Amino acid sequence: SELMKVPETEIIRTLFFKGMAVNITQTLDVDTIEMIARDFDMTVETPSTQSAAIKTTEMIDVSDWESLQRRPPVVTIMGHVDHGKTTLLDSIRKTKVAQGEAGGITQHIGAYHVDVEHNGKPEQIVFLDTPGHEAFTAMRARGARVTDIAVLVVAADDGVQPQTKEAISHARAAEVPIVVAINKVDKPSANPDRIKQELTEQGLVAEDWGGETIMVPVSALRGENLDNLLEMILLVAEVEELVANPDRLAKGTVIEANLDRTKGPVATLLVQNGTLRVGNSIVAGSVFGKIRAMIDDRGQKVEAATPSFAVEILGLSDVPAAGDEFDVYESEKEARSIADQRAIEQRNTRLQQALSSRRVSLSTLSIQAQEGQLKELNLILKADVQGSVEAILGALKQLPQNEVQIRVLLASPGEITETDVDLAAASGAVVVGFNTTLASGARASADREGVDIRDYNIIYKLLDDIQGAMEGLLDPEE
Ligand code: GDP
């Protein structure tokens, strides 16, 4: 809007009539920007060195174009189980990080960087050290794009396996270039040519076979040829033209987060644009924070983190989720109010999902109770003996029921049967079992009909959960 001298509302309106609902803070892709420009009889010029960056990341917008600089590649290691992902990560780290570092103390923060000399210049590579594509896929499912290059590890004595194929599909879907590490070449049974043949069948053709995929034979265990692998990663990175603007407030992605007993909420943030600094006010997902301290992968306190680097930060008010985007704001007040706003939106979507899902479970009921929308909690109770049934009914009566009433639709001794499940499905009830088992077919039918079956063998735990749900306090994950 600023560059075009066209009011923001005008642009939003134009897009709206094309069927695209956008808001004012949203970043548009190049195709959309070009389309808008055409509508206003303007042309968009993208210097060729910068088009790659615009294409490959949602983290960079037009205002960064003037200040883009090269950044290190962020690499994820993928491959079939036991093919050597962990060993490769460890051995790159050992040979490249520990040597020459004071004490060689390393800190697990979910990512680490190595220094490599490339064409006579010092360069860096950042590895995300959660091997396996589960992490990669989970983040991608949340819309996060954190990987620039995938290293696909294939054991030379085992060949292409199901998870190898999966990893290839995931990297392709994310449009991430693949570098293959043919691992375990030290083994007598290793057959790198067979691996190349099998990979060709998957559409990855080695360069020396006339294709475009770089394949490096390595031994992760013995640390052989790792320099060559790192060199090749940098070569691919060069082609990708990875850039970011270090001269702005940082943004990026949460790659790990947890609650530390002594430090409080701790998160590792991957900076994807801008520079992150101690003292910054940030919003990660819907969590507010003011950065108290930052620690890098070598256990050092740092004051700033530039693009592609990951740091562990302290100072968040709560634990964000891996894959959440984070943004730094000019003022603490602004950051706080945005975090609050997001938290409300998140709760509303959660409620919507709970209400629209057919599944009635104690935790969805709990969310409804939290929102004051639950009036009755329907239960079907099955227990081992009549005595237990009566004891539980008696105890349920004692629970405070001024906000939400408990309605027991059926209470009897015996197994939980398909009929119980049908009744629960028809009446929006939860099935509670005490010291009892499921009759054959009951589980399948519960899964099919979306009925929550809860097993207990301690009465107070049963009562706790029911009361928790009525008060809207039950953990939504349960
Ligand atoms: P991941 O499941 O892919 O993370 O595989 P790991 O790194 O745990 O390795 C699985 C097994 O293969 C371990 O016993 C490693 O010691 C072994 N291994 C890994 N790399 C090599 C290698 O280059 N050569 C040999 N001989 N064994 C290796």
Residues whose N, C-alpha, C, O or C-beta is under 5 A from the ligand:
A	BS01	GDP	H80 V81 D82 H83 G84 K85 T86 T87 L88 N183 K184 V185 D186 K187 V218 S219 A220 L221 R222
